[in-house]
Amino acid sequence: MVTIIVLSAVGILAVIAELVLPGGILGIVGMLCLFGAVGMTFAEYGMTAGTIGVAALFVFGLATLNIWMKYFHKLPLTRSLILNDKTGRDENRDSLQKMMGQTGTTVTDITPSGHALFDGEKIDVMTEGPSIPKGSQVEVTATRGPSIIVRKLDA
């Protein structure tokens, strides 16, 4: 009887520890201990007690799975393992889209990237065409991700 209780306790603790210490070894050891406890219950106490042990193991497994699915992402040790669940619009992208068509003056040579002034604000820009010398008038023609694409305005 003591061996069955010890195997059950070790199995339960190992399976619970596996929930926060991934790797699989603790889960396998825990399940082997639990199966061993059920097998010993069959051997020592007969069919009825063994069947109750199997049913208890099944209910314990389902309860553990339910707890894991419900609380894994909220535990302090496992929170960093989960990707951020926020989704939505990128506010920086929206502000970049508003720059389309604006004109400014280059502060550095744009070869293929550099800085330009738009409404008194110094912004990193890129050109897809030829290099643009410092002091040239430029217009924002596109935004791709964080990049602002400009072209030189004809004088």
Secondary structure, DSSP 8 states (H G I E B T S, - for coil): -HHHHHHHHHHHHHHHHHHHS-SSHHHHHHHHHHHHHHHHHHHHHHHHHHHHHHHHHHHHHHHHHHHHHHHGGGSTTTGGGS--------HHHHHHHTTTT-EEEESS-BSSEEEEEETTEEEEEEESSS-B-TT-EEEEEEEETTEEEEEE---
